């Protein structure tokens, strides 16, 4: 788990998602009750567009998303929004000024 956090900090959530998928594929997609997704398309789209939310969903999924888990998912959604908004704010001086 220590290596996972190091990857997350230095390489970002997309790379951490990919490493986690390679290390534990049955948690992502499969026929077991522990699998978070039914098909591979949802995690792929999640990694591309909402990597923080996908990562948090995998963390809170094993017991089902209930109660305080929604708070963590909301923070992850805010993280994804701020990631896109921060990129827009950083690039606004490049265009039109």
N, C-alpha and C positions, 0 to 999 in steps of 0.2 A: 504494500500500500504506500510505502514511503516513495518508491520509484514513481508511482502513479502521480502523486502530488508534485514531485519534481518535474515530471513531464508537463503537467498542467500549468505550472508556474512559468516554465521557460519556453514552451512551445505552443501553448494555448489550448482551448477546449476542443477544437476539431481534431488535433493530433491525439489528445488524451482519449477522445471517443474512439478513434480508430485503433489505438493500442488496446483499449479495453475490449473492443469487439474481437480483436485477434486473440487476446488472452482468454476471454470467456465468451465464446460465441453462443452458447446455449442460453445465456442471460438475455441476449439481444433478440434472437429469432429462433424459434423452435416449436416443438409440439408439447413441451412440458408446461406445467403451471407456473414455473419460475421465469418463463420467457416474457419479456416486456412487449414484444411486437409479434403480430401474426405473420407478416410478410416483410421482406427486406426493403421494400420501397420506403416505408415510413422512417426507419432509422437513417437511411441514406439522405432523404430530404431533411431530416432533423439535423444531421451533421452539417449539411450545406447551409441551411437557412437559420436555424435556431440551435446552435451547439450547446449553449449553457442550459437551455431548457431540456434538451435531450439528455444531457449528463445528469441533471437533477432528477429527471423522471426515472432514470435507471437507478438512482440512489434510493428513492422513496418507493419504488414500485413493489418490492417483494411482499410487503404486508398489505398492499392495496393503498390507493391514494385516499386517505381520510384525514380529517381533523387538521392538525398543524402541518401536514404535508403540503396542503394547498398554499400555505405561507411560503414555504421553500420554493415551490413551483412559481409563485408570483415573483419572488426575488430573482429567479432565473430568467423569467420573461423580461423583467426590468433590466437585467444584465445584457440580454440580447438587444433590447431597444437602445440602451445606452451605447452599446458597441457600434451599432449602425449610426446613431446620432452623433457620436464622437467622431466618427470618420467623416461625416458630412461637415461638421464644424471645422475640422482640421483642414479640409480641402476647399472651403469656401473662398479663401484668399487666392487660390490658384486660378479661379475662373471669374471673369467679369469685373475685375478691379484693376 
